[in-house]
Amino acid sequence: MNLTTVKRTLLTIVTEAVVEPSLLRDLERWGVRGYTVADARGKGSRGARDAAWDETANIRIETICSRERAEQVLGQLQEHYYANYAMVAFLTEIEVLRPEKF
């Protein structure tokens, strides 16, 4: 089987669940075409986040896009969210089938 893949970038954002509605609106406004949202638990510089209470719940948002779009979104996140919310975002280079979806 001959698979042809194309390079894209996976943008992963882990942040407070309370910011989900506004962040998803902004992602779409910034040109993100699709995303996946999941509950997240863990521990970091701001302590443990166990998702047992809405006030302490975290989410993980993932989207696949071009490197250029991912870098633009990272800049917007830093400008609009980093000062006020617990948030970490990172990029991973990936290969996908059906690149027209991303």
Backbone as a printed PyTorch tensor [residue, N CA C, xyz], in Angstrom:
tensor([[[  0.8540,  -1.1780,   0.0000],
         [  0.0000,   0.0000,   0.0000],
         [  0.8980,   1.2380,   0.0000]],

        [[  0.6030,   2.1580,  -0.8830],
         [  1.3790,   3.3860,  -1.0050],
         [  0.5660,   4.5430,  -0.4180]],

        [[  0.9790,   5.0310,   0.7390],
         [  0.2930,   6.1470,   1.3890],
         [  1.0380,   7.4410,   1.1110]],

        [[  0.3120,   8.4550,   0.7010],
         [  0.9070,   9.7650,   0.4830],
         [  0.4280,  10.6850,   1.5930]],

        [[  1.3680,  11.1720,   2.3840],
         [  1.0170,  12.0640,   3.4850],
         [  1.5580,  13.4600,   3.2060]],

        [[  0.9780,  14.4260,   3.8860],
         [  1.3730,  15.8260,   3.7650],
         [  1.6320,  16.3670,   5.1650]],

        [[  2.6390,  17.1970,   5.2900],
         [  2.9650,  17.7680,   6.6040],
         [  1.9690,  18.8590,   6.9980]],

        [[  1.5330,  18.8090,   8.2270],
         [  0.6900,  19.8280,   8.8290],
         [  1.1760,  20.0140,  10.2710]],

        [[  0.5460,  20.9250,  11.0020],
         [  0.9280,  21.2110,  12.3850],
         [ -0.2550,  20.9520,  13.2960]],

        [[ -0.0050,  20.2260,  14.3780],
         [ -1.0000,  20.0010,  15.4180],
         [ -0.7950,  21.0660,  16.4850]],

        [[ -1.8030,  21.8840,  16.7010],
         [ -1.7890,  22.8960,  17.7570],
         [ -2.5820,  22.3290,  18.9260]],

        [[ -1.9550,  22.2300,  20.0830],
         [ -2.5990,  21.7160,  21.2910],
         [ -2.6430,  22.8270,  22.3280]],

        [[ -3.8140,  23.0480,  22.9030],
         [ -4.0170,  24.0680,  23.9290],
         [ -4.6100,  23.3780,  25.1470]],

        [[ -3.9890,  23.5500,  26.3060],
         [ -4.5480,  23.0610,  27.5600],
         [ -4.8240,  24.2910,  28.4140]],

        [[ -6.0750,  24.4240,  28.8570],
         [ -6.4670,  25.6340,  29.5720],
         [ -7.6630,  25.3660,  30.4750]],

        [[ -8.0820,  26.3860,  31.1750],
         [ -9.2300,  26.3190,  32.0760],
         [-10.5220,  26.1450,  31.2740]],

        [[-11.3910,  25.2630,  31.7370],
         [-12.6480,  24.9900,  31.0420],
         [-13.5290,  26.2300,  30.9590]],

        [[-13.4120,  27.1270,  31.9100],
         [-14.2640,  28.3150,  31.9290],
         [-14.0790,  29.1810,  30.6820]],

        [[-12.9390,  29.0830,  30.0330],
         [-12.6460,  29.9160,  28.8710],
         [-13.1160,  29.2720,  27.5530]],

        [[-13.6200,  28.0440,  27.6030],
         [-13.9840,  27.3160,  26.3870],
         [-14.8950,  28.0850,  25.4320]],

        [[-16.0360,  28.6120,  25.8500],
         [-16.9230,  29.2770,  24.8850],
         [-16.2530,  30.4340,  24.1320]],

        [[-15.5740,  31.2980,  24.8510],
         [-14.9470,  32.4420,  24.1820],
         [-13.7430,  32.0110,  23.3520]],

        [[-12.9890,  31.0400,  23.8250],
         [-11.8290,  30.5730,  23.0770],
         [-12.2490,  29.8970,  21.7720]],

        [[-13.2840,  29.0920,  21.7910],
         [-13.7430,  28.4480,  20.5650],
         [-14.2540,  29.4690,  19.5490]],

        [[-14.9460,  30.4920,  20.0220],
         [-15.3790,  31.5700,  19.1120],
         [-14.1630,  32.2490,  18.4810]],

        [[-13.1650,  32.5410,  19.3170],
         [-11.9660,  33.2040,  18.8010],
         [-11.2150,  32.3080,  17.8210]],

        [[-11.0840,  31.0310,  18.1260],
         [-10.3810,  30.1310,  17.2130],
         [-11.0210,  30.1540,  15.8330]],

        [[-12.3310,  30.1040,  15.7800],
         [-13.0190,  30.1630,  14.4930],
         [-12.7910,  31.5060,  13.8060]],

        [[-12.8200,  32.5750,  14.5850],
         [-12.5790,  33.9120,  14.0340],
         [-11.1560,  34.0400,  13.4880]],

        [[-10.2140,  33.3230,  14.0990],
         [ -8.8110,  33.3550,  13.6740],
         [ -8.5150,  32.3700,  12.5460]],

        [[ -9.5470,  31.7210,  12.0120],
         [ -9.3740,  30.8830,  10.8370],
         [ -9.2170,  29.3990,  11.0820]],

        [[ -9.4020,  28.9440,  12.3170],
         [ -9.3340,  27.5110,  12.6050],
         [-10.5990,  26.8610,  12.0490]],

        [[-10.4310,  25.8150,  11.2340],
         [-11.5670,  25.1980,  10.5430],
         [-12.2280,  24.0850,  11.3420]],

        [[-11.5190,  23.4710,  12.2750],
         [-12.0790,  22.3880,  13.0690],
         [-11.2140,  22.1580,  14.2900]],

        [[-11.7710,  21.4820,  15.2770],
         [-11.0300,  21.2370,  16.5110],
         [-11.6790,  20.0900,  17.2720]],

        [[-10.9510,  19.5660,  18.2300],
         [-11.4480,  18.5520,  19.1510],
         [-11.2310,  19.0760,  20.5560]],

        [[-12.2420,  18.9440,  21.4110],
         [-12.1560,  19.3840,  22.8010],
         [-12.3410,  18.1640,  23.6920]],

        [[-11.4760,  18.0230,  24.7050],
         [-11.5820,  16.9210,  25.6590],
         [-11.2900,  17.4460,  27.0620]],

        [[-11.8580,  16.7920,  28.0690],
         [-11.5320,  17.1180,  29.4500],
         [-10.0820,  16.7310,  29.7050]],

        [[ -9.4230,  17.4730,  30.5930],
         [ -8.0200,  17.2060,  30.9070],
         [ -7.7920,  17.3150,  32.4060]],

        [[ -6.9070,  16.4740,  32.9140],
         [ -6.5090,  16.5360,  34.3200],
         [ -5.0000,  16.5350,  34.3680]],

        [[ -4.4360,  17.1060,  35.4330],
         [ -2.9890,  17.0820,  35.5750],
         [ -2.5080,  18.0110,  36.6610]],

        [[ -1.2000,  18.1960,  36.6850],
         [ -0.5780,  19.0540,  37.6810],
         [  0.5140,  19.8550,  36.9960]],

        [[  0.5950,  21.1310,  37.3430],
         [  1.6080,  22.0000,  36.7550],
         [  1.9730,  23.1130,  37.7090]],

        [[  2.4790,  24.1900,  37.1680],
         [  2.9580,  25.3060,  37.9850],
         [  1.8500,  25.9560,  38.8000]],

        [[  0.6050,  25.8030,  38.3860],
         [ -0.5140,  26.3760,  39.1220],
         [ -1.2360,  25.3420,  39.9780]],

        [[ -0.5950,  24.2010,  40.2130],
         [ -1.1600,  23.1810,  41.0850],
         [ -1.8920,  22.0980,  40.3210]],

        [[ -2.5540,  21.2220,  41.0870],
         [ -3.2910,  20.1060,  40.4960],
         [ -4.6400,  20.5870,  39.9770]],

        [[ -5.0350,  20.0400,  38.8410],
         [ -6.3340,  20.3360,  38.2430],
         [ -7.0100,  18.9900,  38.0360]],

        [[ -8.0310,  18.6900,  38.8630],
         [ -8.6000,  17.3540,  38.8240],
         [ -9.9180,  17.2540,  38.0870]],

        [[-10.4840,  18.3470,  37.6350],
         [-11.7270,  18.3760,  36.8550],
         [-12.9430,  17.9190,  37.6420]],

        [[-12.8150,  17.7260,  38.9590],
         [-13.9580,  17.3080,  39.7680],
         [-14.9580,  18.4430,  39.9450]],

        [[-14.4940,  19.6760,  39.8950],
         [-15.3490,  20.8490,  40.0350],
         [-15.2090,  21.6910,  38.7880]],

        [[-16.3060,  22.2520,  38.3180],
         [-16.2530,  23.0860,  37.1180],
         [-15.2400,  24.2060,  37.2510]],

        [[-15.1190,  24.7570,  38.4580],
         [-14.2130,  25.9000,  38.6680],
         [-12.7500,  25.5160,  38.4960]],

        [[-12.4080,  24.2360,  38.6360],
         [-11.0080,  23.8170,  38.5140],
         [-10.7740,  22.9080,  37.3240]],

        [[-11.7730,  22.7260,  36.4790],
         [-11.6450,  21.8230,  35.3360],
         [-10.7500,  22.4160,  34.2540]],

        [[-10.0590,  21.5360,  33.5590],
         [ -9.2370,  21.9020,  32.4110],
         [ -9.7740,  21.2250,  31.1720]],

        [[ -9.4720,  21.7990,  30.0280],
         [ -9.7860,  21.1890,  28.7450],
         [ -8.5260,  21.1490,  27.8940]],

        [[ -8.5610,  20.2710,  26.9110],
         [ -7.4860,  20.1690,  25.9240],
         [ -8.1470,  20.3400,  24.5600]],

        [[ -7.6850,  21.3290,  23.8110],
         [ -8.2030,  21.5960,  22.4710],
         [ -7.0950,  21.2760,  21.4860]],

        [[ -7.4310,  20.5010,  20.4540],
         [ -6.4610,  20.1780,  19.4170],
         [ -7.0310,  20.5570,  18.0610]],

        [[ -6.1810,  21.1190,  17.2200],
         [ -6.5680,  21.4430,  15.8570],
         [ -5.3810,  21.1930,  14.9440]],

        [[ -5.6620,  20.7930,  13.7290],
         [ -4.6280,  20.5560,  12.7280],
         [ -4.7560,  21.6450,  11.6720]],

        [[ -3.6370,  22.2790,  11.3530],
         [ -3.6540,  23.3770,  10.3900],
         [ -2.2590,  23.5680,   9.8110]],

        [[ -2.1110,  24.5830,   8.9860],
         [ -0.7880,  24.9160,   8.4490],
         [  0.0780,  25.4930,   9.5640]],

        [[  1.3830,  25.4240,   9.3900],
         [  2.3090,  25.9940,  10.3760],
         [  2.0530,  27.4910,  10.5290]],

        [[  1.8290,  28.1690,   9.4210],
         [  1.5810,  29.6190,   9.4610],
         [  0.3520,  29.9480,  10.3030]],

        [[ -0.7420,  29.2390,  10.0800],
         [ -1.9750,  29.4710,  10.8540],
         [ -1.7230,  29.1690,  12.3330]],

        [[ -1.0410,  28.0690,  12.6300],
         [ -0.7680,  27.6950,  14.0180],
         [  0.0410,  28.7760,  14.7320]],

        [[  1.0330,  29.3320,  14.0700],
         [  1.8450,  30.3910,  14.6760],
         [  1.0170,  31.6640,  14.8880]],

        [[  0.1380,  31.9750,  13.9410],
         [ -0.7430,  33.1360,  14.1080],
         [ -1.6460,  32.9530,  15.3250]],

        [[ -2.2180,  31.7680,  15.4750],
         [ -3.0990,  31.4910,  16.6150],
         [ -2.3060,  31.5630,  17.9230]],

        [[ -1.1000,  31.0350,  17.9520],
         [ -0.2730,  31.1270,  19.1590],
         [ -0.0700,  32.5890,  19.5710]],

        [[  0.1870,  33.4470,  18.6010],
         [  0.3550,  34.8670,  18.8990],
         [ -0.9090,  35.4720,  19.4880]],

        [[ -2.0530,  35.1090,  18.9500],
         [ -3.3300,  35.6140,  19.4700],
         [ -3.5870,  35.0940,  20.8830]],

        [[ -3.2790,  33.8250,  21.1180],
         [ -3.4550,  33.2630,  22.4640],
         [ -2.6030,  34.0250,  23.4760]],

        [[ -1.3560,  34.2700,  23.1080],
         [ -0.4590,  34.9880,  24.0070],
         [ -0.9860,  36.3990,  24.2770]],

        [[ -1.4700,  37.0510,  23.2610],
         [ -1.9550,  38.4250,  23.3970],
         [ -3.2570,  38.5170,  24.1890]],

        [[ -4.1810,  37.5820,  23.9700],
         [ -5.5270,  37.7190,  24.5300],
         [ -5.8350,  36.8530,  25.7530]],

        [[ -5.0500,  35.7870,  25.9890],
         [ -5.4280,  34.8540,  27.0490],
         [ -4.3540,  34.5990,  28.1040]],

        [[ -3.0890,  34.6190,  27.7360],
         [ -2.0420,  34.1650,  28.6440],
         [ -1.9780,  34.9390,  29.9560]],

        [[ -2.2550,  36.2110,  29.9480],
         [ -2.1460,  37.0120,  31.1740],
         [ -3.2430,  36.6940,  32.1880]],

        [[ -4.3710,  36.1700,  31.7300],
         [ -5.5190,  36.0120,  32.6190],
         [ -5.9410,  34.5770,  32.8980]],

        [[ -5.3920,  33.6030,  32.1860],
         [ -5.8250,  32.2110,  32.3460],
         [ -4.6220,  31.2830,  32.4230]],

        [[ -4.7960,  30.1870,  33.1570],
         [ -3.7950,  29.1240,  33.1320],
         [ -3.8950,  28.4780,  31.7580]],

        [[ -2.8470,  28.5710,  30.9740],
         [ -2.8940,  28.0650,  29.6000],
         [ -1.4980,  27.6860,  29.1510]],

        [[ -1.4210,  26.5810,  28.4530],
         [ -0.1940,  26.1920,  27.7700],
         [ -0.5980,  25.7580,  26.3690]],

        [[  0.2180,  26.1200,  25.3940],
         [ -0.0540,  25.7390,  24.0070],
         [  1.2610,  25.3090,  23.3740]],

        [[  1.1740,  24.3100,  22.5100],
         [  2.3850,  23.8390,  21.8470],
         [  2.0600,  23.2950,  20.4660]],

        [[  3.0970,  23.2380,  19.6290],
         [  2.9700,  22.7870,  18.2470],
         [  3.7330,  21.4850,  18.0510]],

        [[  3.1630,  20.6110,  17.2260],
         [  3.8070,  19.3530,  16.8740],
         [  3.6760,  19.1730,  15.3680]],

        [[  4.7840,  18.8950,  14.7150],
         [  4.7340,  18.6230,  13.2870],
         [  4.2020,  17.2070,  13.0850]],

        [[  3.2170,  17.0620,  12.1940],
         [  2.5930,  15.7720,  11.9390],
         [  2.4540,  15.5510,  10.4410]],

        [[  2.0600,  14.3520,  10.0550],
         [  1.7580,  14.0400,   8.6620],
         [  0.3420,  13.5000,   8.6060]],

        [[ -0.4190,  13.9480,   7.6050],
         [ -1.8300,  13.5670,   7.5040],
         [ -2.1570,  13.0370,   6.1140]],

        [[ -3.1950,  12.2410,   6.0650],
         [ -3.8480,  11.8890,   4.8160],
         [ -4.9630,  12.9040,   4.6030]],

        [[ -5.4580,  13.0480,   3.4170],
         [ -6.5430,  13.9830,   3.0980],
         [ -6.2170,  15.4220,   3.5710]],

        [[ -5.1490,  15.9990,   3.0750],
         [ -4.7210,  17.3280,   3.5340],
         [ -5.7270,  18.4340,   3.2620]],

        [[ -6.6280,  18.2290,   2.3140],
         [ -7.6200,  19.2680,   2.0160],
         [ -8.5470,  19.5210,   3.1980]],

        [[ -8.6470,  18.6040,   4.1420],
         [ -9.4840,  18.8020,   5.3280],
         [ -8.8760,  19.8060,   6.3000]],

        [[ -7.5720,  20.0680,   6.1560],
         [ -6.8740,  20.9010,   7.1300],
         [ -6.3050,  22.1310,   6.4630]]])
